[in-house]
Amino acid sequence: MNYIPINEKEKKEMLESVGIKDASELFSVIPKEARISKLNLPEGMSELKLTKELERLAGRNVSSKECTTFLGAGIYEHFIPAVVGEITSRSEFSTAYTPYQPEASQGTLQSIFEYQSMITELTGLDVSNASLYDGASAVAEAALLCARSTDRKKIIVSKAVHPEYRRVLATYLEASDIKICEIETVNGATSIVSAKNMCDSETAGIIIQSPNFFGVIEDMKEFGELARASGALFTAVVNPLSLGILRTPGEYGADIAVGEGQVFGSPAGLGGFTFGFLAVKKEFAWKIPGRIVGQTIDNKGARGYVLTLQSREQHIRREKATSNICTNSALNALGACVYLSGWGPDGIKKLGEINISKSRYAYEHIIKIKGFAPSFPIKPFFNEFVIKTYKDIETIGNRLLANKIIGPLALGKFYKDMPGTLLFCVTETKTKQDIDFLVKTLSEV
């Protein structure tokens, strides 16, 4: 956006038009003790000098272009085919916003409809919305959906669900009367015993992630059975790439499937921006947040697309809406649509197999290094795995970075009872040479 300056005459006209003498009057509602008297900013710079300064600051960062990354934990480095950027950079998509006028928005509406169709096929459920902001907001919206649908006030969620997802969930529900209870984990997997002890007639929903934050593939069927037996709804938090080879949420009885869609065509830079997905059984279509695009025919019998079931949305129903979300991450969802179209079902399955085999190769070689061992008994995992070590975590990180390797994640940051544990991630972007060099560097620490 161009910089547009205003002069003193224009400022005066603007102030007069709103009936005040000074701009500070605009902030009179803010208590004086809460205001900052002066910002500690440097002197102004010329455009040339400012550009050089920003380049210098940017140069302090490291990226996966210059380093090999084994860091995952919710945001992953995957190969993005050029066709994704070719489509998402087209101006009619990159500049479009809300397709309220179907007669002028058929291309955007069709792309969203195709995205929804692919998400329902991946998850094995009936209805998908047009996307949400990210995986965390999708989890929180699923919890609210559970409460709305059951008229109950208790959500139980596994401690193996992404810690940041659980923090967002707590923020969403903080001002409500909905109670959150966290299920314990045993050896990296969610305890069904702990879940049964918590689940009762007040439970609105059970939220389990698989593969979970530790990469472990959970036994989702037993949690679905527990939810049905207690009259609660079962939400599956999933890595959508894993659904190319694992059973779908629809197959193991989930009512709701949510997750982070970044793995489908969105870069990992700075942890975002991304999109969240949400799919449900047909009976919950009226209760889900956000928008849905439907396929119809016009008065000439030609196929067309429209926003449908909009009475759920904030801009229609205001405080009676099912959610305060009435938008979506359409450009990223379009990227996912292109990504999935390019790979196809067989390609997604092959990608999943490669991710499992490469992460397994890394795991088996790392646990042979002196000072490194499995954190829990071996369980099936996808992409990620946890290793424990008696060596100094900070020293390991510094040695790896000195050798242009980013990651793994020190789990002690999120789990105080897991000091000395590291979460490694290996995707299809890593070669055998990359993994062997990681193992060699770790063995030298």
Residue pairs with C-beta under 8 A, 6 or more apart in sequence:
6 14
11 23
15 21
15 22
15 23
20 26
27 35
45 53
62 401
62 404
62 406
63 269
64 77
64 268
64 406
64 429
66 404
67 401
67 404
67 405
67 406
68 404
68 405
68 406
68 430
68 434
68 437
68 438
69 77
69 268
69 405
69 406
69 407
69 425
70 362
70 405
70 406
70 407
70 408
70 424
70 425
70 426
70 430
70 438
71 406
71 407
71 408
71 409
71 425
72 383
72 384
72 407
72 409
72 423
72 424
72 425
72 427
73 162
73 213
73 384
73 409
73 423
73 425
74 135
74 162
74 164
74 213
74 260
75 260
75 262
75 268
75 271
75 272
75 274
76 262
76 263
76 268
76 383
76 425
76 427
77 268
77 427
77 429
78 241
78 263
78 351
78 427
78 428
78 429
79 428
79 429
80 265
80 266
80 267
80 339
81 339
81 342
81 343
83 338
83 342
84 265
84 335
84 338
84 339
84 342
87 93
87 334
87 335
87 338
88 94
88 265
88 331
88 334
88 335
88 338
92 107
92 108
93 107
93 108
93 111
93 331
93 334
94 331
96 105
96 108
96 330
98 327
99 105
99 108
99 109
99 112
99 293
99 307
100 307
102 109
102 304
102 305
102 306
102 307
106 304
106 305
108 330
109 293
109 305
109 306
109 307
110 305
111 330
111 334
111 337
112 130
112 131
112 293
112 305
112 328
112 330
112 333
112 334
113 293
113 294
113 295
113 305
114 337
114 341
115 128
115 130
115 131
115 333
115 334
115 336
115 337
116 127
116 128
116 129
116 130
116 292
116 293
117 128
118 336
118 337
118 340
118 341
119 128
119 240
119 277
119 279
120 126
120 127
120 128
120 279
122 240
122 243
122 248
122 340
123 238
123 240
123 243
123 248
123 249
123 250
123 254
123 257
123 277
123 279
124 248
124 249
124 250
124 251
124 257
125 248
125 249
125 250
125 254
125 256
125 257
125 279
125 280
125 281
126 279
126 280
126 281
126 282
126 285
127 279
127 280
127 281
127 282
127 284
127 285
127 288
127 292
128 277
128 278
128 279
128 280
128 292
129 278
129 279
129 288
129 289
129 290
129 291
129 292
129 328
130 290
130 291
130 292
130 293
130 328
130 330
130 333
131 261
131 275
131 276
131 277
131 278
131 290
131 328
131 329
131 330
131 332
131 333
132 138
132 141
132 275
132 276
132 277
132 278
132 289
132 290
132 325
132 328
132 329
133 275
133 276
133 325
133 329
134 260
134 262
134 272
134 274
134 275
134 276
134 329
135 162
135 165
135 237
135 258
135 259
135 260
135 261
135 262
135 274
135 276
136 162
136 164
136 165
136 167
136 168
136 169
136 260
136 276
137 168
137 172
137 276
137 325
138 258
138 259
138 260
138 276
138 277
138 278
139 161
139 162
139 165
139 166
139 168
139 169
139 207
139 235
139 237
139 258
140 165
140 168
140 169
140 171
140 172
140 173
141 172
141 258
141 278
141 288
141 289
141 290
141 323
141 325
142 205
142 207
142 235
142 256
142 258
142 278
143 155
143 157
143 169
143 172
143 173
143 178
143 204
143 205
143 207
143 235
144 172
144 173
144 178
144 289
144 322
144 323
145 205
145 233
145 256
145 280
145 284
145 287
145 288
145 289
145 322
146 152
146 155
146 204
146 205
146 232
146 233
146 235
146 256
147 153
147 155
147 176
147 178
147 204
147 205
148 287
148 322
149 204
149 233
149 284
149 287
150 204
150 205
150 231
150 232
150 233
152 201
152 202
152 203
152 204
152 232
153 177
153 178
153 179
153 202
153 204
154 178
154 179
154 181
154 200
154 202
154 203
154 204
155 169
155 173
155 178
155 179
155 180
155 181
155 203
155 204
155 205
155 207
156 180
156 181
156 182
156 183
156 195
156 198
156 199
156 203
156 205
156 206
156 207
157 166
157 169
157 180
157 181
157 182
157 183
157 206
157 207
157 208
158 182
158 183
158 185
158 190
158 195
158 207
158 208
158 209
158 212
158 218
159 166
159 182
159 183
159 184
159 185
159 190
160 185
160 188
160 189
160 190
160 208
160 209
160 212
160 213
160 214
160 216
160 218
161 207
161 208
161 209
161 212
161 213
161 237
162 209
162 213
162 237
163 213
163 414
163 415
165 209
165 237
166 182
169 180
169 207
170 180
173 180
178 204
181 198
183 190
183 191
183 194
183 195
183 198
184 190
184 191
184 194
185 191
186 194
187 376
187 377
187 379
188 212
188 214
188 216
188 375
188 376
188 379
188 386
189 212
189 216
189 218
189 219
189 379
190 208
190 212
190 218
190 223
192 219
192 222
192 223
192 226
195 206
195 223
195 226
196 226
199 206
199 226
199 227
199 230
199 232
200 230
201 230
201 231
203 227
203 230
203 231
203 232
204 232
204 233
205 227
205 232
205 233
205 234
205 235
205 256
206 223
206 226
206 227
206 232
206 233
206 234
206 235
207 235
207 237
208 218
208 220
208 223
208 234
208 235
208 236
208 237
209 218
209 236
209 237
209 238
210 216
210 217
210 218
210 220
210 236
210 237
210 238
210 246
211 217
211 218
211 238
211 239
211 242
211 381
211 382
211 383
211 384
212 218
213 414
213 423
214 375
214 376
214 381
214 384
214 385
214 386
214 423
215 359
215 381
215 382
215 383
215 384
215 385
215 386
215 423
215 425
216 379
216 380
216 381
217 242
217 246
217 379
217 380
217 381
217 382
220 236
220 247
220 249
220 252
220 253
220 254
221 252
221 253
223 234
224 234
224 252
224 253
224 254
225 253
226 234
227 233
227 234
227 253
227 255
228 234
228 253
233 255
233 256
234 253
234 254
234 255
234 256
235 254
235 255
235 256
235 257
235 258
236 249
236 252
236 254
236 256
236 257
236 258
237 258
237 259
238 249
238 257
238 258
238 259
239 259
239 260
239 263
239 382
239 383
240 259
240 261
240 263
240 264
240 277
241 263
241 264
241 348
241 351
241 352
241 355
241 383
242 352
242 382
242 383
243 348
243 352
244 345
244 348
244 349
244 350
244 351
244 352
245 349
245 352
245 353
245 356
246 352
246 382
248 257
249 256
249 257
249 279
250 257
255 280
255 281
255 284
256 278
256 279
256 280
256 281
256 284
257 277
257 278
257 279
257 280
258 276
258 277
258 278
258 279
259 276
259 277
260 274
260 276
261 274
261 275
261 276
261 277
261 332
261 333
261 336
262 268
262 272
262 274
262 275
262 332
264 335
264 336
264 339
264 340
265 332
265 335
265 336
265 338
265 339
266 273
266 274
266 275
266 332
266 335
266 336
273 329
273 332
274 329
274 332
275 328
275 329
275 332
275 333
275 336
276 329
277 333
278 288
278 289
278 290
280 287
280 288
285 292
285 309
286 309
286 312
287 312
287 322
288 312
288 322
289 312
289 322
289 323
289 325
290 313
290 323
290 325
290 326
290 327
290 328
291 307
291 310
291 313
291 326
291 327
291 328
292 307
292 308
292 309
293 305
293 306
293 307
293 308
294 305
294 306
294 307
294 308
294 309
295 303
295 304
295 305
296 303
296 304
296 305
296 306
297 303
297 304
298 304
310 316
311 317
312 321
312 322
312 323
313 321
313 322
313 323
313 326
314 321
314 323
314 324
314 325
314 326
315 326
316 326
340 348
343 351
351 428
352 382
354 428
355 382
355 383
355 426
355 427
355 428
356 381
356 382
356 383
358 426
358 427
358 428
358 430
358 435
359 381
359 382
359 383
359 384
359 385
359 424
359 425
359 426
359 427
360 381
361 426
361 432
361 435
362 385
362 424
362 426
362 430
362 435
362 438
362 439
363 374
363 381
363 385
363 387
363 424
365 435
365 436
365 439
366 372
366 387
366 424
366 438
366 439
366 442
367 373
367 374
367 387
369 439
369 442
369 443
370 443
371 389
371 390
371 391
371 445
372 387
372 388
372 389
372 391
372 442
373 387
373 388
373 389
374 386
374 387
374 388
375 386
375 387
375 388
375 418
375 421
376 386
383 425
383 426
383 427
384 423
384 424
384 425
384 426
385 423
385 424
386 411
386 418
386 421
386 422
386 423
386 424
387 408
387 421
387 422
387 424
388 420
388 421
388 422
389 396
389 420
389 421
389 422
390 420
391 420
391 445
393 410
393 412
393 420
393 422
395 445
396 422
396 442
396 445
397 410
399 441
399 444
399 445
400 406
400 407
400 438
400 441
400 442
403 437
403 441
405 437
405 438
405 441
407 424
407 425
408 422
408 423
408 424
408 425
409 422
409 423
410 421
410 422
411 418
411 421
411 422
411 423
412 418
412 419
412 420
412 421
415 421
426 435
